[in-house]
Amino acid sequence: MIQLLEDIRCVKKDKLMSQKRKLETINIQTTSSLEFVDSLLGREFAAEIMMLRDRVTSRLEKMSDLIVDTRPAEGAAIEYIPNPSLVSTLESASLGHIVVSNTDPLSCFVEGEGLRKAFVGEEACFAVTTRDLKGEVCYSVADRITVQATPVSNCGEVIDAEVKGMENGFRYDVTYVPKVAGAYTLAVKVGGQHIQESPLELLIKPPVMLPFKSFGSAAGANGLFTQPHGIAISSTGDIAISDTQKHCVHLMNSNGLSKMDFGGEELDYPVGIAFDITEKNVIVADRDNHRLLVYSTKTGKMVRKIGRKGSAEGHFDGPSGIFVDGEGRIIVADWNNHRIQVFSPEGIYLFKFGDTVKNKLKHPRAVTFCNVRNRFIVSDTGNNVIKVFGPKGKFLHSIGNPGVKKGELYSPRGITVDKLDRIVVCDFDNHRVQFFRFDGTCLNSFGSKGKLLGQFDRPMGVALLNDDQIVVSDWGNDRIQVFSMGPLMKVSLFSENNNTSM
């Protein structure tokens, strides 16, 4: 539109300049004629005047007949036709407003765990509280909080933290996920000025969980896995994995080499999985057929069925997680019946819990049993918490709260207890694995969304391998990842057809 106006202006200017030159020429001719006549009349020579009469008369007649149009020769008129919808928007919109901030950067302060140290791959957080010159807490929308961590050496990368806004009206929550270990300088600024104590010294430590190896790929139906779900590991290191989209169970060794697949047409969306106490059989939660199937690890043949669809004792509605405790009891998260059921090693119903009105479970997806503490631990997926129950199913307490911060949960799934007596949880929709004490204290939160080793796309199942390794089914990435708890990082990628170090 601006260019069109400029083009029209240039055309109009050219026409007006041409008209101006023409009028100036006519004006010069008229002035010259008048000056000639005036000069002639002042001479007092009648004979000369008579001689030039015809010439003067002819010239004056031509000038008299000349029609001069003095109207501006601009061409077409210009008119702006507004866009009705845009006008309506502008009438209802505001151009903004001026605000005043009393925040004094040197009076602001920071606090939280993520100020001095953090771990690679874990979300770190701290809070910024804004205050005025008097030291009183204040807030203004004009405050610009920026946080940046810069590596002391060239081995790291600059980290731009995310400022999540106000909490309780007086502080800003700041979060970041470091990718490289090392020493950093943490700059916290308000309105472009450092706050007190800024810049700070920040130490990024190596991850608590180190990517050790993975097998499978993100190749969907053409890869080794398609949405792997449950994981079970025998005392000899054999790994059984339920594959929900291929409707089968993969049995492989600890290096990810396949030993056999079984299930096929008998299974419809297999999810939870566990070795029985003899480790001669694998028990699979056949979710959409509402039953448990028991397979021989030697032949891959089905040897027994447990349960059927229903809400009665021993019946299921979408059985999900399975765990076999030290006594061989089969513990099942009965998803759509909102309860946990316990069976004998032979599959005989013993008791249930979690479906009472008080502290009722909502779509539990996974369950485990801590033999040392004699406690049931349940992923109460629908309520976004972990619940702890006594040996007879009495509710004791909850762990975590719904949310995305460290220690909070969003659709928790797979769960286990490691050798350090920590509860390990797959925080499914937060794309991470979290570690808790039994008292509810969150120790670590590892992982972020992505396809790189050590990242997750909705981690589903978790199990322990050789006590110092944790195996996670990376559901959305169609792979299994193995993490070492040791100090050294060794990463290998195992696929169906090759073994490549990375």
C-alpha positions as CSV (number, residue, x, y, z in Angstrom):
1,M,0.0,0.0,0.0
2,I,2.8,2.4,0.8
3,Q,4.5,1.7,-2.5
4,L,1.3,2.3,-4.4
5,L,0.9,5.7,-2.7
6,E,4.5,6.6,-3.6
7,D,3.9,5.7,-7.3
8,I,0.7,7.8,-7.4
9,R,2.6,10.7,-5.8
10,C,5.3,10.6,-8.4
11,V,2.8,10.6,-11.3
12,K,0.9,13.6,-9.8
13,K,4.1,15.5,-9.2
14,D,5.1,15.0,-12.9
15,K,1.8,16.3,-14.1
16,L,1.8,19.3,-11.8
17,M,5.4,20.2,-12.8
18,S,4.4,20.0,-16.5
19,Q,1.4,22.3,-15.9
20,K,3.6,24.7,-13.9
21,R,6.1,25.0,-16.8
22,K,3.3,25.7,-19.3
23,L,1.7,28.4,-17.1
24,E,5.1,30.0,-16.6
25,T,5.6,30.2,-20.4
26,I,2.2,31.8,-20.9
27,N,2.9,34.2,-18.1
28,I,6.2,35.2,-19.7
29,Q,4.5,35.7,-23.1
30,T,1.7,37.9,-21.6
31,T,4.1,40.0,-19.7
32,S,6.3,40.5,-22.7
33,S,3.3,41.6,-24.9
34,L,2.1,44.1,-22.2
35,E,5.6,45.5,-21.9
36,F,5.8,45.9,-25.7
37,V,2.5,47.8,-25.9
38,D,3.3,50.0,-23.0
39,S,6.7,50.8,-24.5
40,L,5.0,51.6,-27.9
41,L,2.4,53.9,-26.5
42,G,5.1,55.9,-24.7
43,R,6.9,56.9,-27.8
44,E,4.7,59.8,-29.2
45,F,5.3,58.9,-32.8
46,A,1.9,58.5,-34.4
47,A,3.2,57.3,-37.7
48,E,5.2,54.5,-35.9
49,I,2.1,53.5,-33.9
50,M,0.0,53.3,-37.0
51,M,2.6,51.1,-38.7
52,L,2.6,48.6,-35.9
53,R,-1.1,48.6,-35.2
54,D,-1.9,45.5,-37.2
55,R,0.9,43.6,-35.6
56,V,-0.1,44.6,-32.1
57,T,-3.8,43.9,-32.7
58,S,-3.0,40.4,-34.0
59,R,-0.9,39.6,-31.0
60,L,-3.4,40.9,-28.5
61,E,-6.2,39.0,-30.3
62,K,-4.3,35.7,-30.0
63,M,-3.7,36.4,-26.3
64,S,-7.4,37.2,-25.8
65,D,-8.4,33.9,-27.5
66,L,-6.0,31.9,-25.4
67,I,-7.8,29.7,-22.8
68,V,-5.7,28.8,-19.8
69,D,-6.9,26.0,-17.4
70,T,-5.5,26.9,-14.0
71,R,-7.0,23.9,-12.2
72,P,-4.3,21.5,-10.8
73,A,-3.6,18.7,-13.3
74,E,-3.3,16.0,-10.6
75,G,-5.1,13.1,-12.3
76,A,-7.2,10.6,-10.4
77,A,-8.4,11.4,-6.8
78,I,-7.1,9.2,-3.9
79,E,-9.4,7.8,-1.2
80,Y,-8.6,5.3,1.6
81,I,-11.2,2.6,2.0
82,P,-10.7,1.0,5.5
83,N,-10.9,-2.7,6.3
84,P,-14.1,-2.9,8.5
85,S,-12.8,-5.9,10.5
86,L,-9.4,-4.2,11.1
87,V,-11.1,-1.0,12.2
88,S,-13.2,-3.0,14.6
89,T,-10.1,-4.6,16.1
90,L,-8.3,-1.3,16.5
91,E,-11.3,0.3,18.2
92,S,-11.4,-2.5,20.7
93,A,-7.6,-2.9,21.1
94,S,-5.3,-0.9,23.2
95,L,-1.9,0.5,22.1
96,G,-0.6,-0.4,25.5
97,H,0.1,1.6,28.6
98,I,3.0,3.0,30.6
99,V,4.0,1.2,33.8
100,V,6.4,2.2,36.6
101,S,8.7,-0.3,38.3
102,N,10.0,0.3,41.8
103,T,12.1,-2.8,41.7
104,D,15.8,-2.3,42.7
105,P,18.0,-5.0,41.2
106,L,20.5,-4.8,44.1
107,S,17.8,-5.4,46.6
108,C,16.5,-8.6,44.8
109,F,17.7,-12.0,45.9
110,V,17.7,-15.6,44.8
111,E,17.2,-18.9,46.6
112,G,17.0,-22.6,45.7
113,E,18.8,-25.8,45.0
114,G,19.7,-24.9,41.4
115,L,21.8,-21.9,42.3
116,R,25.1,-23.5,43.1
117,K,24.9,-27.0,41.7
118,A,22.9,-29.1,39.2
119,F,23.2,-32.4,37.3
120,V,23.4,-33.0,33.6
121,G,20.0,-34.0,32.2
122,E,18.1,-33.0,35.3
123,E,15.9,-29.9,35.6
124,A,17.3,-27.5,38.1
125,C,15.3,-24.7,39.6
126,F,15.5,-21.7,41.9
127,A,13.4,-18.6,42.7
128,V,14.0,-14.8,42.2
129,T,12.3,-12.5,44.7
130,T,12.0,-8.8,43.6
131,R,12.2,-6.0,46.1
132,D,12.3,-2.2,46.1
133,L,14.9,0.2,47.6
134,K,13.3,-0.2,51.1
135,G,13.8,-4.0,50.9
136,E,10.1,-4.6,50.6
137,V,8.8,-7.2,48.2
138,C,7.4,-5.7,45.1
139,Y,6.3,-6.6,41.6
140,S,5.9,-4.9,38.3
141,V,5.1,-6.2,34.8
142,A,7.9,-4.0,33.6
143,D,10.5,-6.2,35.4
144,R,12.6,-8.2,32.9
145,I,14.2,-11.2,34.6
146,T,16.9,-12.8,32.6
147,V,19.1,-15.8,33.7
148,Q,22.1,-17.1,31.8
149,A,24.8,-19.6,32.7
150,T,28.1,-19.3,30.8
151,P,30.8,-22.0,31.0
152,V,34.1,-20.9,32.5
153,S,36.0,-22.9,29.9
154,N,35.1,-23.6,26.3
155,C,33.9,-27.1,27.0
156,G,30.3,-26.2,27.7
157,E,27.6,-24.2,26.2
158,V,25.6,-21.1,27.3
159,I,22.4,-22.0,29.1
160,D,19.4,-19.6,28.8
161,A,17.1,-20.5,31.7
162,E,13.4,-20.2,31.5
163,V,11.6,-17.8,33.8
164,K,8.2,-19.1,34.4
165,G,6.6,-16.0,36.0
166,M,5.2,-15.1,39.3
167,E,4.3,-17.5,42.1
168,N,2.2,-16.3,45.0
169,G,2.5,-12.8,43.5
170,F,6.1,-12.1,44.7
171,R,8.7,-14.4,43.1
172,Y,9.7,-15.8,39.8
173,D,10.5,-19.5,39.2
174,V,13.6,-20.2,37.1
175,T,14.3,-23.6,35.5
176,Y,17.0,-24.9,33.3
177,V,18.3,-28.3,32.1
178,P,22.2,-28.4,31.7
179,K,23.7,-30.6,29.0
180,V,27.4,-30.5,29.7
181,A,29.2,-30.8,33.1
182,G,31.6,-28.2,34.3
183,A,32.0,-24.9,36.0
184,Y,29.7,-22.1,35.0
185,T,29.0,-18.4,35.9
186,L,25.4,-17.8,36.6
187,A,24.2,-14.3,35.8
188,V,20.8,-13.2,37.2
189,K,19.6,-9.8,36.0
190,V,16.5,-7.6,36.5
191,G,16.0,-4.9,33.9
192,G,19.5,-5.7,32.5
193,Q,21.3,-5.1,35.9
194,H,22.8,-7.8,38.1
195,I,21.0,-8.5,41.3
196,Q,22.9,-9.0,44.6
197,E,25.4,-11.9,44.6
198,S,25.2,-12.1,40.8
199,P,27.1,-13.5,39.0
200,L,27.3,-16.7,41.0
201,E,29.6,-19.7,40.7
202,L,27.6,-22.7,39.4
203,L,28.9,-26.3,39.2
204,I,27.2,-28.7,36.8
205,K,27.9,-32.3,37.8
206,P,27.7,-35.4,35.7
207,P,24.3,-37.1,35.5
208,V,23.2,-39.5,38.3
209,M,22.0,-41.9,35.6
210,L,24.6,-42.4,32.8
211,P,23.4,-43.7,29.4
212,F,25.1,-47.1,29.2
213,K,23.5,-48.7,26.2
214,S,20.2,-49.0,24.3
215,F,18.7,-51.4,21.9
216,G,15.8,-51.1,19.4
217,S,15.3,-48.0,17.3
218,A,12.7,-45.3,16.6
219,A,11.8,-47.1,13.4
220,G,8.2,-47.9,14.3
221,A,6.8,-51.0,12.7
222,N,10.1,-51.7,10.9
223,G,12.2,-51.6,14.1
224,L,12.9,-54.1,16.8
225,F,10.1,-52.6,19.0
226,T,6.9,-50.7,18.5
227,Q,5.9,-49.0,21.7
228,P,7.6,-51.3,24.2
229,H,5.8,-51.3,27.5
230,G,6.6,-53.6,30.5
231,I,10.1,-54.8,31.5
232,A,11.0,-57.9,33.6
233,I,14.5,-59.0,34.4
234,S,15.5,-62.5,35.7
235,S,18.3,-63.2,38.1
236,T,20.4,-64.4,35.2
237,G,20.0,-61.1,33.3
238,D,17.4,-62.2,30.7
239,I,15.1,-59.4,29.8
240,A,11.4,-59.9,28.9
241,I,9.7,-56.9,27.1
242,S,6.1,-56.6,26.2
243,D,5.5,-55.0,22.8
244,T,2.1,-53.4,22.7
245,Q,1.8,-52.8,18.9
246,K,3.4,-56.0,17.8
247,H,1.3,-57.9,20.4
248,C,4.1,-60.1,21.5
249,V,6.8,-60.6,24.1
250,H,10.5,-60.2,23.3
251,L,12.9,-62.4,25.3
252,M,16.5,-61.3,25.1
253,N,19.8,-61.4,27.0
254,S,21.3,-58.4,28.8
255,N,23.1,-57.3,25.7
256,G,19.9,-56.9,23.8
257,L,20.3,-60.0,21.6
258,S,17.0,-61.7,20.9
259,K,16.4,-65.2,22.3
260,M,12.8,-65.6,21.1
261,D,9.5,-63.8,20.6
262,F,6.2,-65.3,21.6
263,G,2.5,-64.4,22.1
264,G,1.3,-63.1,18.7
265,E,-2.4,-63.8,18.1
266,E,-3.0,-64.7,21.7
267,L,-2.2,-61.3,23.0
268,D,-4.1,-58.0,22.5
269,Y,-2.1,-55.1,23.7
270,P,0.3,-56.8,26.2
271,V,1.5,-54.4,28.9
272,G,2.7,-55.4,32.4
273,I,5.1,-58.4,32.6
274,A,7.0,-60.3,35.3
275,F,8.9,-63.6,35.7
276,D,7.3,-65.9,38.2
277,I,9.2,-67.0,41.3
278,T,10.7,-70.0,39.5
279,E,11.8,-67.9,36.5
280,K,10.7,-70.7,34.3
281,N,7.6,-68.7,33.2
282,V,6.7,-65.2,32.2
283,I,3.4,-63.7,33.3
284,V,1.9,-61.1,30.8
285,A,-1.0,-58.7,31.4
286,D,-3.1,-59.2,28.3
287,R,-4.9,-55.9,28.7
288,D,-7.5,-55.8,26.0
289,N,-8.4,-59.4,26.6
290,H,-8.8,-58.7,30.4
291,R,-6.6,-61.6,31.6
292,L,-3.1,-62.7,32.5
293,L,-1.3,-65.2,30.3
294,V,1.6,-67.4,31.6
295,Y,4.2,-68.5,29.1
296,S,7.1,-70.9,29.3
297,T,10.5,-69.2,28.9
298,K,11.9,-72.4,27.5
299,T,9.3,-73.0,24.7
300,G,7.4,-69.7,24.4
301,K,4.2,-71.7,24.7
302,M,1.2,-70.5,26.9
303,V,0.8,-72.7,29.9
304,R,-2.0,-71.0,31.9
305,K,-4.6,-68.3,31.9
306,I,-5.7,-66.2,35.0
307,G,-8.9,-64.2,35.2
308,R,-11.4,-62.9,32.8
309,K,-13.3,-59.6,32.2
310,G,-15.4,-58.3,35.1
311,S,-15.3,-56.5,38.4
312,A,-15.7,-59.5,40.7
313,E,-12.8,-60.8,42.8
314,G,-10.2,-62.3,40.5
315,H,-11.6,-60.7,37.4
316,F,-10.1,-57.8,35.5
317,D,-10.9,-54.7,33.5
318,G,-7.8,-53.8,31.6
319,P,-5.1,-55.3,33.8
320,S,-1.9,-53.2,33.5
321,G,1.1,-53.6,35.8
322,I,2.3,-56.9,37.2
323,F,4.9,-57.6,39.9
324,V,5.9,-60.9,41.6
325,D,7.1,-60.5,45.2
326,G,9.6,-62.6,47.2
327,E,6.9,-65.1,48.1
328,G,5.9,-65.6,44.5
329,R,2.6,-63.7,44.9
330,I,1.3,-62.1,41.7
331,I,0.3,-58.5,42.2
332,V,-1.8,-56.8,39.5
333,A,-2.8,-53.2,38.9
334,D,-6.4,-53.6,37.7
335,W,-6.6,-50.5,35.7
336,N,-10.2,-49.8,35.0
337,N,-11.4,-51.4,38.2
338,H,-9.3,-48.9,40.1
339,R,-7.7,-51.4,42.4
340,I,-4.8,-53.7,43.1
341,Q,-5.4,-57.5,43.2
342,V,-3.1,-60.0,44.9
343,F,-2.9,-63.7,43.8
344,S,-1.0,-66.8,45.0
345,P,1.8,-68.1,42.8
346,E,-0.7,-70.5,41.3
347,G,-3.1,-67.7,40.3
348,I,-5.6,-68.1,43.2
349,Y,-7.2,-64.8,44.3
350,L,-6.1,-63.7,47.8
351,F,-7.2,-60.1,48.4
352,K,-7.6,-56.6,46.9
353,F,-7.2,-53.0,48.0
354,G,-7.3,-49.4,46.7
355,D,-10.9,-49.3,45.7
356,T,-12.4,-48.0,48.9
357,V,-13.9,-44.5,49.0
358,K,-11.1,-42.9,51.0
359,N,-7.8,-42.6,49.2
360,K,-9.2,-44.5,46.2
361,L,-7.0,-45.3,43.3
362,K,-7.7,-43.9,39.9
363,H,-6.5,-45.9,36.9
364,P,-3.4,-47.4,38.6
365,R,-0.9,-48.4,35.9
366,A,1.9,-50.1,37.8
367,V,2.7,-51.7,41.1
368,T,5.7,-53.1,43.0
369,F,6.4,-54.6,46.4
370,C,9.3,-53.7,48.7
371,N,10.2,-57.0,50.4
372,V,12.5,-55.2,52.9
373,R,9.9,-52.7,54.0
374,N,6.9,-55.0,53.4
375,R,5.1,-52.2,51.5
376,F,3.1,-52.0,48.3
377,I,4.0,-49.0,46.0
378,V,1.4,-48.1,43.4
379,S,1.6,-45.6,40.5
380,D,-1.8,-43.9,40.9
381,T,-1.8,-42.6,37.4
382,G,-5.1,-40.9,37.3
383,N,-4.3,-39.0,40.5
384,N,-0.7,-38.2,39.4
385,V,0.8,-39.5,42.6
386,I,2.5,-42.5,44.1
387,K,0.7,-44.3,46.9
388,V,2.2,-46.5,49.6
389,F,0.2,-49.3,51.3
390,G,0.9,-51.7,54.1
391,P,1.2,-55.5,53.7
392,K,-2.6,-56.0,53.9
393,G,-3.4,-53.1,51.6
394,K,-3.9,-50.3,54.2
395,F,-3.2,-46.9,52.8
396,L,-0.2,-45.2,54.5
397,H,0.7,-42.1,52.5
398,S,1.2,-40.5,49.1
399,I,4.3,-39.3,47.4
400,G,4.5,-36.4,45.0
401,N,1.9,-34.0,43.6
402,P,0.5,-33.4,40.2
403,G,2.7,-31.1,38.1
404,V,5.9,-30.6,36.1
405,K,8.4,-29.5,38.7
406,K,11.0,-31.7,40.3
407,G,9.2,-34.0,42.7
408,E,5.9,-33.6,40.9
409,L,4.3,-36.2,38.6
410,Y,2.3,-36.2,35.4
411,S,0.8,-39.6,34.6
412,P,3.3,-41.8,36.5
413,R,3.8,-45.3,35.1
414,G,6.5,-47.9,35.7
415,I,7.9,-48.2,39.2
416,T,10.5,-50.1,41.2
417,V,12.7,-49.9,44.3
418,D,16.5,-50.0,43.8
419,K,19.3,-51.4,46.1
420,L,19.6,-48.0,47.8
421,D,16.0,-48.2,48.9
422,R,14.9,-45.5,46.5
423,I,11.6,-45.5,44.7
424,V,12.2,-45.1,40.9
425,V,9.3,-43.8,38.9
426,C,8.7,-43.3,35.2
427,D,7.2,-39.8,35.0
428,F,5.5,-40.6,31.7
429,D,4.2,-37.2,30.4
430,N,7.1,-35.3,31.9
431,H,9.6,-37.4,29.9
432,R,11.8,-38.3,32.8
433,V,12.7,-40.7,35.6
434,Q,12.5,-39.6,39.2
435,F,13.9,-41.0,42.4
436,F,12.1,-40.7,45.8
437,R,12.7,-41.7,49.4
438,F,9.9,-43.6,51.1
439,D,9.2,-40.4,53.1
440,G,8.3,-38.6,49.8
441,T,11.5,-36.6,49.4
442,C,12.5,-36.2,45.8
443,L,16.2,-37.0,45.4
444,N,16.7,-36.7,41.6
445,S,14.8,-36.0,38.5
446,F,16.6,-37.3,35.4
447,G,15.8,-36.8,31.7
448,S,14.1,-34.6,29.2
449,K,12.1,-35.0,26.0
450,G,14.1,-36.0,22.9
451,K,15.6,-38.8,20.9
452,L,19.2,-38.6,22.1
453,L,20.6,-41.2,24.4
454,G,19.6,-40.3,27.9
455,Q,16.4,-38.5,26.7
456,F,12.9,-39.9,26.6
457,D,9.7,-39.8,24.8
458,R,7.2,-41.0,27.5
459,P,9.2,-43.6,29.5
460,M,6.9,-46.4,30.4
461,G,8.5,-49.3,32.3
462,V,11.5,-49.6,34.6
463,A,13.4,-52.5,36.1
464,L,16.8,-53.2,37.7
465,L,19.7,-55.1,36.0
466,N,22.6,-56.3,38.1
467,D,21.7,-53.9,40.9
468,D,23.7,-51.0,39.5
469,Q,21.9,-50.6,36.2
470,I,18.4,-49.3,35.5
471,V,16.5,-50.4,32.4
472,V,13.8,-48.1,31.0
473,S,11.3,-48.8,28.1
474,D,11.4,-45.6,26.1
475,W,7.8,-46.0,24.7
476,G,7.6,-43.1,22.3
477,N,11.1,-43.7,20.9
478,D,10.5,-47.5,20.3
479,R,13.6,-48.5,22.3
480,I,15.0,-49.8,25.5
481,Q,17.7,-47.7,27.4
482,V,20.1,-49.0,30.0
483,F,21.6,-46.6,32.5
484,S,24.6,-47.2,34.7
485,M,24.7,-45.7,38.2
486,G,28.6,-45.8,38.1
487,P,30.9,-42.8,37.6
488,L,32.1,-43.6,34.1
489,M,30.0,-43.1,31.0
490,K,30.0,-45.8,28.3
491,V,27.4,-45.5,25.5
492,S,26.7,-48.3,23.1
493,L,23.8,-48.7,20.6
494,F,22.5,-52.2,20.0
495,S,20.1,-52.7,17.1
496,E,18.6,-55.8,15.6
497,N,21.3,-56.3,13.0
498,N,24.4,-54.5,14.3
499,N,26.3,-53.4,17.3
500,T,27.8,-49.9,17.1
501,S,29.7,-47.9,19.7
502,M,28.8,-44.3,20.1
